[in-house]
Structures are given as structure tokens and as C-alpha cells.
Amino acid sequence: MSDPPSAPSQLTDRPSRDVLGRPLGDLRISVTDRCNFRCAYCMPRSVYGPDHPFLARADLLTFEEIERLARIFVGLGVRKLRLTGGEPLLRRDLAALVRRLAPLGAPIALTTNGSLLRLQAAALRAAGLDRITVSLDTLDPDTFLKMNDADFGPLDVLAGIAAAEAAGFETLKINAVVRRGVNENGIADLVQRFRGSGHVLRFIEYMDVGESNGWRLQDVVPAAEILQRIAAAAPDTELEPVAAEIRGEVARRYRFRDGSGEVGIISSVTQPFCGDCVRARLSADGKIFTCLFASHGNDIKRPLRSGATDAELANVVAEIWARRADRYSELRSRETVGLRHRVEMSYIGG
């Protein structure tokens, strides 16, 4: 059994900000490196085939270990927890983890491809999940198959969204990765489908996360063009910018002037936001990453399973954050090959 968690006041001598002055604010927790989709921009089937060596069950952090580390992160200032993957709903009885995390007091969010949400939304809500983000790149079945390479279609994802609504999740975030020549013409369909729904639609520039997706700059649809396409899809009203509510928001937010909803654009490529990044990531096998584009993580599982106290683990986390100087998107070159090795997004979550 671990010792009682260290009180935040005992850690005031520890740096609360990284080298660039950014506070530790959010923790993204990957619960699995597996996924039932093979999205070309994340887990292309040519790389993640039937023989791909995914993490063994014994290598995964247990729910008890995740709870303990999450408590330590909250004690160091984390204000939000997000469960990711891979596809987190593939982790058995994820609602049990949510029940463990709920008493920590930090809002709990989930990012999912939505394919299994119809079966789990009610249990997750009852367990204490606060927010859901669903990935939905297109409403067109053929384009969906081309992008996501899955035995599911957009109707399955929409059914998951409906189940979440029925379970009491009033406002979901719907994320769409936009790739040139693939789905940019579907932006209007998504806007028309979700405008007025109460949900927040967010478009993401195609990013060079990992090294397996064959990223090219010419495949990126810039945020400025995405914004133009959103406006063209709603010619009866105007878009106006919305100020960020908290530091570290990744999306530039806009609302329709007629009150019919809000959209966001995540523009890591053309408008980097490293200066406000407050996110740490915990991989499913217990490594801490301080950047989505990191080349390596810091092993917290070894001390965790070797008898370290909560105070000792808190010191490790604080020291990792204090020496953080990541700002990959601001350093990105036109050709990112060779800039440095980058961990795959499916391993640490988006």
C-alpha cells in the first residue's frame, strides 16, 4: 500500500513551471496502445498489421497505478485528466478507472473514435466521466473508409454520439483531421450536421505526429482555408472569434453570430501554440512524455513498482517538468524528416 499523498504545500519548493515558464496543467493518460481503426494519419495498416507487437498486458499500468499517479499529478497542479489510447474503450471496464479517478476532483475527459461508445456511454457517465471528444473525420462512408480503414462507418460513430447525448453528455467535442485531397470537401457537411446541435466541431490540421504516416507539408489544409470553408458552409451568418477561457487551449475558437454554435481549429502546423502548452502525457506502459512530438519518455513505472513513496514520485514528476523545454511545432522545418525521431501518436494519445 502506498503512503498518503503528499500535500501540495510540501511541494512548494519544487519548480511549478518548465524552462519556458509553462505550468503543468493537463494530464493525458493513455490506457492502451491498441485501436480498432487503422487511420492513415495515425496507425496505417502497412505498419500496424496483424503481427505488430503491441504492449503485453503485464506492461500496462494497472488502474490502481494510474489512480496513484493521477493523484500525484493533481497534487502538482494538474487541473484536468483526459483518457486516451489507442482507442481507450478497448481497455476492459474503463468505467472502473473513471470511478477511481472521479474523487480526485479534476474533470475527467475521454477521447474516442466513437465506434464502441454506444455500448459504454451510460456506464461512463454513471462512473463520473465529465466530457467526451469524438473523432469523426467525414460523414461520407467511402471517404471514412479511406481515412480510417475500419470495419465501422460514420453511422456507427453518430450512434455513439446519440448514446452519449442520451446518457447526459450535453456538449461533446467532435474532432476532424483535415487532409488535402482526401476530406477537405467534407468540411461543409460536418458544419451543417453539427451546427445547432449543441456540440463543438473542431478541425485539426494534418500533423507530422510519429514517423509512420508519410506526412508531407502539401497534405496540410491550413487553418485559414479551413476557416473560409466553415464560413462558406454557413452563408446566413458570420463567424466571430471567441477568447480562450484558460491557458493551454489548443483550438482557436469561433462562434456563429446567430447563436447556432461554436467551431474550433487546431493549427499546430501553420500557427503553433507551443508557448501555451501545459500538457503532460502518460503512456499506457508508464512513461511520461512532455510533448506530443517527443522522441522519448521518462520511465515512472520503474520507481512506481520499486517501492517509491508518493513524495518521491512527486519529486520525479516535478523534476521532469522543470527541465522541459519542448517546442517542436515552433521548430518544425519544411521537411521534418531528420529533425528528430518522434514517438507514434497511437502510443501516447493525441
C-alpha positions as CSV (number, residue, x, y, z in Angstrom):
1,M,0.0,0.0,0.0
2,S,1.3,3.5,-0.8
3,D,1.7,6.2,1.7
4,P,-0.8,9.1,1.9
5,P,-0.4,11.6,-1.0
6,S,1.9,14.5,-0.4
7,A,0.1,17.7,0.3
8,P,0.7,20.4,-2.3
9,S,2.2,22.7,0.3
10,Q,5.0,20.2,0.8
11,L,6.0,20.7,-2.9
12,T,6.2,24.5,-3.0
13,D,10.0,24.3,-3.1
14,R,9.7,22.4,-6.4
15,P,9.5,24.4,-9.7
16,S,5.9,24.6,-10.8
17,R,6.9,25.8,-14.3
18,D,9.1,24.4,-17.0
19,V,12.1,26.1,-18.6
20,L,9.9,28.3,-20.7
21,G,7.6,29.3,-17.8
22,R,4.7,27.0,-18.7
23,P,2.8,25.5,-15.8
24,L,1.8,21.8,-15.5
25,G,-1.9,21.9,-16.2
26,D,-3.3,18.8,-18.0
27,L,-2.5,15.1,-17.9
28,R,-3.4,12.9,-20.8
29,I,-3.5,9.2,-19.8
30,S,-3.1,6.5,-22.5
31,V,-4.7,3.3,-21.3
32,T,-3.8,1.2,-24.3
33,D,-1.7,1.3,-27.5
34,R,-4.3,-0.8,-29.4
35,C,-7.0,0.5,-31.7
36,N,-9.8,-1.0,-33.8
37,F,-9.2,1.7,-36.5
38,R,-6.2,1.9,-38.9
39,C,-6.3,5.6,-39.7
40,A,-3.8,6.5,-42.4
41,Y,-2.6,9.6,-40.4
42,C,-2.0,7.6,-37.1
43,M,-1.9,3.8,-37.4
44,P,-1.6,2.8,-41.1
45,R,-2.3,-0.9,-41.7
46,S,1.0,-1.2,-43.6
47,V,2.8,-0.6,-40.3
48,Y,0.2,-1.8,-37.7
49,G,-0.6,-5.2,-39.3
50,P,-1.6,-8.5,-37.7
51,D,1.9,-9.1,-36.5
52,H,2.5,-5.7,-34.9
53,P,4.0,-6.2,-31.4
54,F,1.6,-4.3,-29.1
55,L,2.2,-3.9,-25.4
56,A,1.7,-7.0,-23.3
57,R,-0.9,-6.8,-20.6
58,A,1.8,-7.1,-17.9
59,D,3.4,-4.0,-19.3
60,L,0.3,-1.8,-18.9
61,L,-0.2,0.3,-15.8
62,T,-3.0,-1.1,-13.7
63,F,-6.0,1.1,-12.8
64,E,-4.6,1.3,-9.2
65,E,-1.3,2.6,-10.5
66,I,-3.0,5.1,-12.9
67,E,-5.1,6.4,-10.0
68,R,-2.0,6.8,-7.8
69,L,0.0,8.7,-10.5
70,A,-3.1,10.8,-11.3
71,R,-3.4,11.8,-7.7
72,I,0.2,12.9,-7.6
73,F,-0.2,14.9,-10.8
74,V,-3.2,16.6,-9.4
75,G,-1.2,17.4,-6.3
76,L,1.3,19.1,-8.5
77,G,-1.3,21.4,-10.2
78,V,-2.9,19.3,-12.9
79,R,-6.5,20.6,-13.4
80,K,-7.8,18.1,-16.0
81,L,-7.4,14.4,-16.8
82,R,-8.0,13.0,-20.2
83,L,-8.2,9.3,-21.0
84,T,-6.8,8.4,-24.4
85,G,-5.2,5.5,-26.4
86,G,-5.0,4.0,-28.9
87,E,-8.7,3.6,-28.5
88,P,-9.4,3.8,-24.8
89,L,-12.7,2.0,-25.0
90,L,-10.8,-1.2,-25.9
91,R,-9.5,-1.2,-22.3
92,R,-11.7,-3.6,-20.3
93,D,-14.1,-2.0,-17.9
94,L,-12.8,1.6,-18.4
95,A,-15.7,2.8,-16.2
96,A,-13.9,1.3,-13.2
97,L,-10.9,3.6,-13.8
98,V,-13.2,6.6,-14.1
99,R,-14.8,5.7,-10.8
100,R,-11.3,5.6,-9.2
101,L,-10.3,9.0,-10.7
102,A,-13.5,10.9,-10.0
103,P,-12.8,11.5,-6.3
104,L,-9.6,13.4,-7.2
105,G,-11.6,16.4,-8.1
106,A,-10.2,17.1,-11.6
107,P,-12.6,16.9,-14.5
108,I,-12.2,13.7,-16.5
109,A,-12.5,13.7,-20.3
110,L,-12.3,10.9,-22.8
111,T,-11.1,11.0,-26.5
112,T,-12.6,8.1,-28.6
113,N,-13.2,7.2,-32.2
114,G,-16.8,6.6,-31.1
115,S,-17.2,3.1,-32.5
116,L,-17.8,1.5,-29.1
117,L,-19.4,4.5,-27.4
118,R,-22.9,3.3,-28.0
119,L,-22.3,0.4,-25.6
120,Q,-20.4,2.3,-22.9
121,A,-21.6,5.8,-22.7
122,A,-24.2,5.3,-20.0
123,A,-21.7,3.4,-17.7
124,L,-19.0,6.0,-18.2
125,R,-21.5,8.8,-17.3
126,A,-22.6,6.9,-14.2
127,A,-19.0,6.4,-13.2
128,G,-18.2,10.1,-13.3
129,L,-16.9,10.9,-16.7
130,D,-17.4,14.6,-17.4
131,R,-16.6,15.2,-21.1
132,I,-16.2,13.3,-24.3
133,T,-14.4,14.1,-27.5
134,V,-15.3,12.0,-30.6
135,S,-13.2,11.7,-33.7
136,L,-15.2,11.9,-36.9
137,D,-13.2,12.9,-40.0
138,T,-16.1,12.7,-42.5
139,L,-19.7,11.9,-43.0
140,D,-19.1,10.2,-46.3
141,P,-18.8,6.4,-46.0
142,D,-16.2,6.0,-48.8
143,T,-14.0,8.7,-47.5
144,F,-14.4,7.4,-44.0
145,L,-13.1,4.0,-45.1
146,K,-10.2,5.6,-47.0
147,M,-9.1,7.7,-43.9
148,N,-10.0,5.3,-41.1
149,D,-9.7,1.9,-42.6
150,A,-12.1,0.3,-40.1
151,D,-15.0,-2.2,-40.0
152,F,-17.2,0.7,-39.0
153,G,-18.7,3.7,-40.7
154,P,-19.8,7.2,-39.8
155,L,-23.3,5.9,-38.8
156,D,-21.6,3.9,-36.1
157,V,-19.9,7.0,-34.7
158,L,-23.1,9.0,-35.0
159,A,-24.9,6.2,-33.0
160,G,-22.2,6.6,-30.3
161,I,-22.8,10.3,-30.2
162,A,-26.5,9.8,-29.8
163,A,-25.9,7.4,-27.0
164,A,-23.7,9.9,-25.2
165,E,-26.4,12.5,-25.6
166,A,-29.0,10.1,-24.1
167,A,-26.6,9.4,-21.2
168,G,-26.5,13.0,-20.3
169,F,-23.4,14.4,-22.1
170,E,-24.9,17.7,-23.3
171,T,-21.9,19.1,-25.2
172,L,-19.4,16.9,-27.0
173,K,-16.4,17.9,-29.0
174,I,-16.3,16.4,-32.5
175,N,-12.8,16.4,-33.9
176,A,-12.0,16.1,-37.7
177,V,-8.5,15.8,-39.1
178,V,-8.4,17.5,-42.5
179,R,-6.1,16.2,-45.2
180,R,-5.6,17.8,-48.6
181,G,-7.2,15.8,-51.4
182,V,-9.0,13.5,-49.1
183,N,-11.7,15.1,-47.0
184,E,-11.5,18.9,-47.2
185,N,-14.6,19.0,-49.3
186,G,-16.5,17.4,-46.5
187,I,-16.0,20.3,-44.1
188,A,-19.3,21.8,-45.1
189,D,-21.2,18.6,-44.5
190,L,-19.8,18.4,-40.9
191,V,-20.6,22.0,-40.3
192,Q,-24.2,21.6,-41.5
193,R,-24.6,18.4,-39.5
194,F,-23.4,19.7,-36.1
195,R,-24.3,23.4,-36.3
196,G,-27.1,23.9,-33.9
197,S,-26.6,20.6,-32.2
198,G,-25.1,22.0,-29.1
199,H,-21.8,20.2,-29.8
200,V,-18.5,21.9,-30.7
201,L,-17.0,20.9,-34.0
202,R,-13.2,21.2,-34.2
203,F,-11.0,20.8,-37.3
204,I,-7.4,19.7,-36.9
205,E,-4.6,20.4,-39.4
206,Y,-2.9,17.2,-40.5
207,M,0.2,16.9,-38.3
208,D,3.5,15.2,-38.6
209,V,3.0,13.1,-35.4
210,G,5.1,10.0,-35.4
211,E,7.0,8.7,-38.4
212,S,4.7,6.1,-40.0
213,N,2.1,8.3,-41.7
214,G,4.2,9.7,-44.6
215,W,3.4,13.3,-43.6
216,R,4.0,16.0,-46.3
217,L,3.5,19.7,-45.9
218,Q,1.5,19.8,-49.1
219,D,-1.1,17.5,-47.5
220,V,-1.9,20.1,-44.9
221,V,-5.0,22.2,-45.3
222,P,-4.1,25.5,-43.5
223,A,-6.3,26.9,-40.7
224,A,-7.0,30.0,-42.8
225,E,-8.5,27.9,-45.6
226,I,-10.5,25.7,-43.1
227,L,-12.0,28.9,-41.6
228,Q,-13.0,30.0,-45.1
229,R,-14.7,26.7,-45.8
230,I,-16.6,26.9,-42.5
231,A,-17.8,30.4,-43.3
232,A,-18.9,29.3,-46.8
233,A,-20.9,26.4,-45.2
234,A,-22.9,28.9,-43.2
235,P,-23.6,31.8,-45.5
236,D,-26.6,33.0,-43.5
237,T,-24.5,34.2,-40.6
238,E,-21.0,35.3,-39.7
239,L,-18.1,33.9,-37.6
240,E,-16.6,35.8,-34.8
241,P,-13.6,34.8,-32.7
242,V,-14.0,33.6,-29.1
243,A,-11.4,34.4,-26.5
244,A,-9.7,31.4,-24.8
245,E,-11.1,30.6,-21.4
246,I,-7.9,29.1,-19.9
247,R,-4.3,28.9,-20.7
248,G,-3.4,25.9,-22.8
249,E,-6.5,25.7,-25.0
250,V,-5.3,24.1,-28.3
251,A,-8.2,25.3,-30.5
252,R,-8.7,28.8,-31.8
253,R,-12.4,29.2,-31.2
254,Y,-15.1,30.9,-33.3
255,R,-18.9,31.1,-32.9
256,F,-21.7,31.7,-35.3
257,R,-23.0,35.2,-34.7
258,D,-26.6,33.9,-34.9
259,G,-26.0,31.8,-31.8
260,S,-26.2,28.4,-33.7
261,G,-22.9,27.1,-32.2
262,E,-19.2,27.1,-32.0
263,V,-16.3,25.7,-34.0
264,G,-12.6,25.4,-33.4
265,I,-9.4,25.0,-35.4
266,I,-6.3,23.3,-34.1
267,S,-3.5,24.6,-36.2
268,S,-0.3,23.1,-34.9
269,V,1.4,23.3,-38.3
270,T,0.7,26.8,-39.5
271,Q,0.0,28.6,-36.2
272,P,2.0,26.8,-33.5
273,F,0.8,27.2,-29.9
274,C,3.8,25.7,-28.0
275,G,4.1,28.8,-25.9
276,D,0.9,27.9,-24.1
277,C,1.2,24.1,-23.9
278,V,0.6,22.9,-20.4
279,R,0.1,19.2,-21.2
280,A,1.9,16.1,-19.9
281,R,1.2,12.6,-21.3
282,L,1.4,9.3,-19.5
283,S,1.8,6.3,-21.8
284,A,0.0,3.0,-21.2
285,D,3.3,1.4,-20.0
286,G,4.2,4.2,-17.6
287,K,6.4,6.7,-19.4
288,I,5.9,10.5,-19.1
289,F,6.1,12.5,-22.3
290,T,6.2,16.3,-22.2
291,C,5.4,16.8,-25.9
292,L,3.2,15.2,-28.5
293,F,6.2,15.2,-30.8
294,A,8.6,13.8,-28.2
295,S,11.4,11.4,-29.2
296,H,11.4,9.6,-25.8
297,G,9.7,9.4,-22.5
298,N,10.7,9.3,-18.8
299,D,10.0,6.0,-17.1
300,I,7.8,6.4,-14.0
301,K,6.7,2.8,-13.8
302,R,10.1,1.6,-12.6
303,P,10.2,3.7,-9.4
304,L,6.4,3.2,-9.0
305,R,6.8,-0.6,-8.9
306,S,10.0,-0.5,-6.9
307,G,8.5,0.9,-3.8
308,A,8.9,4.7,-4.2
309,T,6.7,6.8,-1.9
310,D,4.2,9.3,-3.2
311,A,6.6,12.1,-2.2
312,E,9.4,10.5,-4.1
313,L,7.3,10.0,-7.2
314,A,6.1,13.6,-7.0
315,N,9.7,14.7,-6.9
316,V,10.4,12.7,-10.1
317,V,7.5,14.2,-11.9
318,A,8.3,17.8,-10.7
319,E,11.9,17.4,-11.9
320,I,10.8,16.1,-15.3
321,W,8.5,19.1,-15.8
322,A,11.1,21.6,-14.5
323,R,13.6,20.6,-17.2
324,R,11.0,20.6,-20.0
325,A,11.9,22.8,-23.0
326,D,9.9,21.2,-25.8
327,R,8.6,23.4,-28.6
328,Y,8.6,21.2,-31.6
329,S,5.9,22.9,-33.6
330,E,7.8,26.2,-33.4
331,L,11.0,24.5,-34.6
332,R,9.3,22.4,-37.3
333,S,11.1,22.6,-40.7
334,R,9.6,22.3,-44.1
335,E,10.7,18.7,-44.3
336,T,10.5,17.2,-40.8
337,V,12.3,14.0,-41.7
338,G,15.6,14.1,-39.9
339,L,14.6,16.8,-37.4
340,R,14.4,14.1,-34.7
341,H,12.8,10.8,-34.0
342,R,9.1,11.2,-33.0
343,V,7.0,8.8,-30.9
344,E,3.8,7.5,-32.6
345,M,0.6,9.2,-31.6
346,S,-1.2,5.8,-31.0
347,Y,1.3,5.1,-28.2
348,I,0.8,8.3,-26.2
349,G,-2.6,9.5,-27.4
350,G,-3.5,12.7,-29.3
